[in-house]
């Protein structure tokens, strides 16, 4: 990996030490250029050359390639929440069914399931234990009325990563559907929906994929397309498309049945450019670089006495490092790091959260560690 060449693709490196990709990431240079190109094309030619619509189908293929899916299993969504709601609202539920989730989920992956309780669907919650969701806590909550296991690939608060391969095997064995919120994993951890037996996946592009807000991807396994009723119906859902001579409710056979109306073509263009950058670099290579950077950070934090809350075992680590100290006002410290050193972090659940990406450098990690005050006791 040519780090200097890679960093040139991220203009934010000229002004900031940006370590907050688990929040809202900066646009990659290619995404920014694609947005500008889209704007020029639309200003000069409108839709006449059909460039944006052809590009949308190319981007659908890129998204499918990223997760090991088929292009006809990919729909565009405006956010992760929308994709999760496709599943929660589209399945045919029976009173007494249940969904298994976890106590660590971001609200976007909990409220859609909670909203089913008025239909007699109960949400079973696997508890957090020392910053982890033990596998047996999930398995023990699955019974013969469980329809879906809804879980994040990586937890937003401390970065705990789910073993999706093992969980997918369990769900397949139990005849349960697996729905994955992948927003904190896609772009830094390899995901293969076929190998992992994932039935549904939803992820916005504005975090680790360095794309724009308001555009993401939804995956529905081909065999389940006919079992998931679209909750928002429009002309793009239909086989007839623009044909208004015969108004017949005839849904498309592929994932475009969820593309109800006009596309966010600007967002699609930008996300597509980022996807090309990530696929060209290689997600495995990206993962290795993020592992190197986060290992370096954790080592430095512990050396200075900070408490690290993020699991770091080979199967549990992620690009998110959550840390704290009772000695310091963490909100004031976060503001100080931004104002004095231009280091960008988040504060979540009373802890600082760093989330470096593959274009960050060793020097940037060392700058953060050096800038942090000691958290060691003064005994």
C-alpha positions as CSV (number, residue, x, y, z in Angstrom):
1,X,0.0,0.0,0.0
2,X,1.5,3.3,-1.1
3,X,0.3,5.4,1.8
4,X,1.4,8.8,0.4
5,X,-0.6,8.1,-2.8
6,X,-3.5,6.9,-0.8
7,X,-3.5,10.0,1.4
8,X,-3.6,12.2,-1.6
9,X,-7.1,10.7,-2.3
10,X,-8.3,12.1,1.0
11,X,-8.0,16.0,1.1
12,X,-9.0,16.1,4.7
13,X,-5.5,15.0,5.6
14,X,-4.2,18.5,4.6
15,X,-6.0,20.1,7.6
16,X,-6.9,17.5,10.2
17,X,-5.8,14.3,11.9
18,X,-9.2,12.7,11.3
19,X,-9.8,9.7,13.5
20,X,-13.6,9.6,13.6
21,X,-14.8,7.4,10.7
22,X,-17.4,5.6,12.9
23,X,-19.3,9.0,13.0
24,X,-19.4,10.7,9.6
25,X,-16.4,10.1,7.5
26,X,-14.9,12.7,5.1
27,X,-15.7,12.1,1.4
28,X,-12.9,10.5,-0.5
29,X,-11.4,12.5,-3.2
30,X,-12.9,10.3,-5.9
31,X,-16.3,10.6,-4.4
32,X,-16.0,14.4,-4.3
33,X,-14.9,14.5,-8.0
34,X,-17.8,12.2,-9.0
35,X,-20.2,14.5,-7.3
36,X,-18.8,17.5,-9.3
37,X,-18.9,15.5,-12.5
38,X,-22.5,14.5,-11.9
39,X,-23.4,18.2,-11.3
40,X,-21.6,19.3,-14.5
41,X,-23.3,16.6,-16.6
42,X,-26.8,17.4,-15.2
43,X,-26.2,21.1,-15.7
44,X,-25.1,20.7,-19.3
45,X,-27.1,17.8,-20.5
46,X,-29.8,17.0,-18.0
47,X,-30.9,13.3,-18.5
48,X,-30.4,13.3,-22.3
49,X,-27.2,11.2,-22.4
50,X,-28.6,8.8,-19.7
51,X,-25.1,8.8,-18.0
52,X,-26.3,8.8,-14.4
53,X,-28.8,6.0,-14.8
54,X,-26.2,3.8,-16.5
55,X,-23.8,4.6,-13.7
56,X,-26.4,3.6,-11.2
57,X,-26.5,0.0,-12.5
58,X,-22.7,-0.1,-12.5
59,X,-22.6,1.0,-8.9
60,X,-25.2,-1.7,-8.0
61,X,-22.7,-4.2,-9.4
62,X,-19.8,-2.7,-7.4
63,X,-21.9,-2.9,-4.2
64,X,-22.7,-6.6,-4.9
65,X,-19.0,-7.3,-5.6
66,X,-18.1,-5.8,-2.2
67,X,-20.3,-8.2,-0.2
68,X,-20.2,-11.3,-2.5
69,X,-23.8,-10.9,-3.7
70,X,-25.5,-10.7,-7.1
71,X,-26.4,-7.3,-8.5
72,X,-30.1,-8.3,-8.7
73,X,-30.0,-8.7,-4.9
74,X,-29.0,-5.0,-4.3
75,X,-31.3,-2.0,-3.8
76,X,-30.3,1.6,-3.0
77,X,-31.5,3.1,0.3
78,X,-31.3,6.5,1.8
79,X,-29.9,5.1,5.1
80,X,-29.3,2.0,7.1
81,X,-32.6,2.4,9.0
82,X,-34.6,2.2,5.8
83,X,-33.1,-1.1,4.9
84,X,-33.8,-2.5,8.3
85,X,-37.4,-1.3,8.1
86,X,-37.7,-3.1,4.8
87,X,-37.3,-6.3,6.7
88,X,-39.2,-5.5,9.8
89,X,-42.1,-4.1,7.8
90,X,-42.0,-6.5,4.9
91,X,-42.1,-9.9,6.5
92,X,-45.4,-11.7,7.2
93,X,-45.4,-11.9,11.0
94,X,-47.7,-14.1,13.2
95,X,-48.6,-13.2,16.7
96,X,-46.2,-14.9,19.1
97,X,-43.2,-14.6,16.7
98,X,-40.0,-13.1,18.2
99,X,-36.9,-11.3,17.1
100,X,-33.5,-11.9,18.9
101,X,-31.4,-8.8,19.2
102,X,-28.7,-7.4,21.6
103,X,-28.4,-4.8,24.3
104,X,-25.6,-3.1,22.4
105,X,-27.5,-2.2,19.2
106,X,-27.6,1.3,17.9
107,X,-31.2,2.6,18.0
108,X,-31.6,2.3,14.2
109,X,-31.3,-1.5,14.7
110,X,-33.7,-1.7,17.6
111,X,-36.7,0.6,17.2
112,X,-37.9,-1.0,13.9
113,X,-38.1,-4.4,15.8
114,X,-39.6,-2.9,18.9
115,X,-42.3,-1.3,16.6
116,X,-43.5,-4.8,15.9
117,X,-44.7,-5.4,19.4
118,X,-48.2,-4.0,18.6
119,X,-48.4,-6.9,16.1
120,X,-47.7,-9.4,18.8
121,X,-44.0,-9.8,18.0
122,X,-41.6,-9.9,21.0
123,X,-38.0,-8.7,21.0
124,X,-35.6,-10.8,23.0
125,X,-32.5,-9.0,24.0
126,X,-29.1,-10.7,24.5
127,X,-27.2,-8.9,27.3
128,X,-23.9,-7.2,27.1
129,X,-21.2,-8.9,29.2
130,X,-17.9,-6.9,29.7
131,X,-18.4,-5.1,26.4
132,X,-19.2,-8.3,24.4
133,X,-22.3,-10.2,23.4
134,X,-21.5,-13.8,24.2
135,X,-22.6,-16.2,21.5
136,X,-24.4,-18.5,23.9
137,X,-26.5,-15.5,25.0
138,X,-27.8,-15.2,21.5
139,X,-28.2,-18.9,20.9
140,X,-30.1,-19.4,24.1
141,X,-32.8,-16.9,23.1
142,X,-33.6,-18.6,19.8
143,X,-36.6,-20.9,19.9
144,X,-39.1,-22.3,17.5
145,X,-40.9,-18.9,17.2
146,X,-37.8,-16.9,16.4
147,X,-38.1,-15.4,12.9
148,X,-35.1,-13.1,12.8
149,X,-31.8,-12.5,14.5
150,X,-31.0,-8.7,14.1
151,X,-27.5,-7.7,14.9
152,X,-24.7,-5.3,14.0
153,X,-21.6,-6.6,12.4
154,X,-19.6,-4.1,14.6
155,X,-21.1,-2.4,17.6
156,X,-21.0,1.4,17.4
157,X,-20.2,2.1,21.0
158,X,-17.0,0.1,21.6
159,X,-16.3,-1.7,18.3
160,X,-17.2,-5.3,19.4
161,X,-17.3,-7.4,16.2
162,X,-19.8,-10.2,15.8
163,X,-18.6,-13.5,14.4
164,X,-21.0,-13.5,11.5
165,X,-19.8,-16.8,10.1
166,X,-20.6,-18.7,13.3
167,X,-23.9,-16.8,13.8
168,X,-24.9,-17.4,10.2
169,X,-24.3,-21.1,10.6
170,X,-26.4,-21.2,13.8
171,X,-29.3,-19.3,12.1
172,X,-29.2,-21.6,9.1
173,X,-29.3,-24.6,11.4
174,X,-32.2,-23.2,13.3
175,X,-34.1,-22.0,10.3
176,X,-33.9,-18.4,11.4
177,X,-33.3,-15.3,9.2
178,X,-30.2,-13.2,9.8
179,X,-30.4,-9.5,9.3
180,X,-27.2,-7.5,9.6
181,X,-26.6,-3.8,10.2
182,X,-23.2,-3.5,8.5
183,X,-22.6,0.2,8.6
184,X,-19.7,0.0,11.1
185,X,-18.0,-2.9,9.2
186,X,-18.5,-2.4,5.5
187,X,-15.3,-1.0,3.9
188,X,-12.9,-2.2,6.6
189,X,-13.9,-5.8,7.3
190,X,-14.5,-8.4,4.5
191,X,-18.2,-9.5,4.4
192,X,-19.3,-12.4,2.2
193,X,-23.1,-12.7,2.5
194,X,-23.2,-16.1,0.9
195,X,-20.4,-17.7,3.0
196,X,-21.8,-16.1,6.2
197,X,-25.4,-17.1,5.4
198,X,-26.6,-13.5,5.8
199,X,-30.2,-13.1,4.5
200,X,-30.5,-9.3,4.7
201,X,-27.9,-6.6,5.0
202,X,-28.2,-2.8,5.3
203,X,-25.5,-0.1,5.4
204,X,-25.2,3.5,4.6
205,X,-22.1,4.7,2.9
206,X,-21.1,7.7,5.0
207,X,-18.9,6.0,7.5
208,X,-16.2,3.5,6.6
209,X,-17.0,3.7,2.9
210,X,-16.2,7.4,2.8
211,X,-19.3,8.1,0.7
212,X,-22.0,10.8,1.1
213,X,-24.8,10.8,3.6
214,X,-28.2,9.8,2.3
215,X,-27.1,6.8,0.2
216,X,-26.5,3.2,1.1
217,X,-27.2,-0.3,0.0
218,X,-29.6,-3.0,1.0
219,X,-29.1,-6.7,0.3
220,X,-31.9,-9.3,0.2
221,X,-31.0,-12.9,-0.6
222,X,-32.5,-13.8,-3.9
223,X,-34.5,-16.7,-2.6
224,X,-36.3,-14.3,-0.1
225,X,-37.2,-11.6,-2.5
226,X,-40.7,-12.9,-2.9
227,X,-41.2,-13.2,0.8
228,X,-40.4,-9.6,1.6
229,X,-43.2,-7.3,0.7
230,X,-42.0,-3.8,-0.2
231,X,-43.4,-1.3,2.3
232,X,-43.1,1.8,0.0
233,X,-44.6,1.2,-3.5
234,X,-43.8,3.3,-6.5
235,X,-43.3,3.1,-10.3
236,X,-39.7,1.8,-10.1
237,X,-40.9,-1.2,-8.2
238,X,-42.9,-2.4,-11.2
239,X,-42.0,-4.4,-14.2
240,X,-43.9,-1.9,-16.3
241,X,-41.7,0.9,-15.1
242,X,-42.7,4.1,-17.0
243,X,-45.5,2.3,-18.9
244,X,-48.8,3.9,-17.9
245,X,-51.0,2.2,-20.5
246,X,-51.8,-0.6,-18.1
247,X,-51.8,0.0,-14.4
248,X,-51.1,-3.4,-12.9
249,X,-49.5,-4.1,-9.5
250,X,-46.7,-6.3,-10.8
251,X,-43.5,-6.1,-8.7
252,X,-40.1,-6.7,-10.2
253,X,-38.6,-10.0,-9.5
254,X,-35.2,-8.6,-8.3
255,X,-34.2,-6.2,-5.5
256,X,-35.3,-3.2,-7.6
257,X,-38.7,-4.0,-6.2
258,X,-37.5,-1.9,-3.2
259,X,-36.4,1.0,-5.4
260,X,-39.7,2.8,-5.2
261,X,-39.0,6.2,-6.8
262,X,-36.4,8.5,-8.2
263,X,-32.8,7.6,-7.3
264,X,-30.4,9.8,-5.4
265,X,-28.2,9.8,-8.5
266,X,-25.7,12.2,-7.1
267,X,-25.2,10.0,-4.0
268,X,-24.9,6.9,-6.2
269,X,-22.2,8.5,-8.3
270,X,-20.2,9.5,-5.2
271,X,-20.6,6.2,-3.5
272,X,-19.6,4.4,-6.7
273,X,-16.3,6.3,-6.9
274,X,-15.5,5.3,-3.3
275,X,-16.4,1.7,-3.9
276,X,-14.0,1.6,-6.8
277,X,-11.2,3.0,-4.6
278,X,-11.9,0.4,-1.9
279,X,-12.2,-2.5,-4.2
280,X,-9.0,-1.5,-6.0
281,X,-7.1,-1.2,-2.7
282,X,-8.6,-4.5,-1.4
283,X,-10.7,-4.8,1.7
284,X,-8.3,-7.4,3.2
285,X,-5.4,-4.9,2.8
286,X,-7.5,-2.2,4.3
287,X,-8.3,-4.4,7.3
288,X,-4.6,-5.2,7.9
289,X,-3.8,-1.4,7.9
290,X,-6.6,-0.6,10.3
291,X,-5.5,-3.5,12.6
292,X,-2.0,-2.1,12.6
293,X,-3.1,1.4,13.5
294,X,-5.6,0.4,16.2
295,X,-3.1,-2.0,17.8
296,X,-0.6,0.9,17.9
297,X,-3.2,3.1,19.5
298,X,-4.3,0.6,22.1
299,X,-0.7,0.0,23.1
300,X,-0.1,3.7,23.5
301,X,-3.3,4.3,25.5
302,X,-2.5,1.5,27.9
303,X,1.0,2.8,28.3
304,X,-0.4,6.1,29.5
305,X,-2.9,4.5,31.9
306,X,-6.1,4.9,29.8
307,X,-8.8,2.2,30.2
308,X,-9.6,0.6,26.8
309,X,-13.1,-0.7,26.5
310,X,-12.9,-2.3,23.0
311,X,-12.3,-6.0,22.7
312,X,-9.1,-6.8,20.9
313,X,-9.1,-10.5,20.3
314,X,-8.6,-11.7,16.7
315,X,-12.3,-12.4,16.1
316,X,-13.6,-9.4,18.1
317,X,-11.5,-6.3,17.2
318,X,-12.6,-3.6,14.9
319,X,-11.6,-0.1,13.7
320,X,-13.3,1.4,16.8
321,X,-11.3,2.0,20.0
322,X,-13.3,3.3,23.0
323,X,-11.3,4.5,26.0
324,X,-11.8,6.5,29.2
325,X,-10.2,7.9,32.3
326,X,-11.8,9.1,35.6
327,X,-9.1,11.7,35.9
328,X,-10.2,13.9,33.0
329,X,-13.2,15.8,31.6
330,X,-13.5,13.9,28.4
331,X,-15.8,16.4,26.6
332,X,-13.4,19.2,27.4
333,X,-10.4,17.1,26.3
334,X,-12.1,16.2,23.0
335,X,-12.6,19.9,22.3
336,X,-9.0,20.6,23.3
337,X,-7.6,17.9,21.0
338,X,-9.6,19.4,18.1
339,X,-8.8,23.0,18.8
340,X,-5.1,22.7,19.7
341,X,-4.0,19.7,17.5
342,X,-6.8,19.4,14.9
343,X,-7.3,15.8,16.1
344,X,-10.9,14.6,15.5
345,X,-12.5,12.1,17.9
346,X,-16.0,11.4,19.2
347,X,-17.4,11.1,22.7
348,X,-19.9,8.3,23.1
349,X,-21.5,6.9,26.3
350,X,-19.1,8.9,28.5
351,X,-16.0,7.6,26.7
352,X,-13.7,8.9,23.9
353,X,-13.9,7.0,20.7
354,X,-11.3,6.8,18.0
355,X,-11.8,5.2,14.6
356,X,-8.9,5.5,12.2
357,X,-9.0,4.3,8.6
358,X,-6.6,2.8,6.1
359,X,-5.3,6.2,4.9
360,X,-4.4,7.3,8.4
361,X,-0.7,7.2,9.3
362,X,1.4,5.9,12.2
363,X,2.4,9.5,12.8
364,X,-1.2,10.5,13.3
365,X,-1.7,7.8,15.9
366,X,1.4,8.8,17.7
367,X,0.3,12.4,17.7
368,X,-2.9,11.4,19.4
369,X,-1.1,9.3,22.1
370,X,1.4,12.1,22.7
371,X,-1.3,14.8,23.0
372,X,-3.4,12.8,25.5
373,X,-2.5,13.5,29.1
374,X,-1.5,10.7,31.4
375,X,-4.3,8.8,33.0
376,X,-2.1,6.9,35.4
377,X,-2.6,7.3,39.2
378,X,-0.1,9.6,40.9
379,X,0.9,7.1,43.7
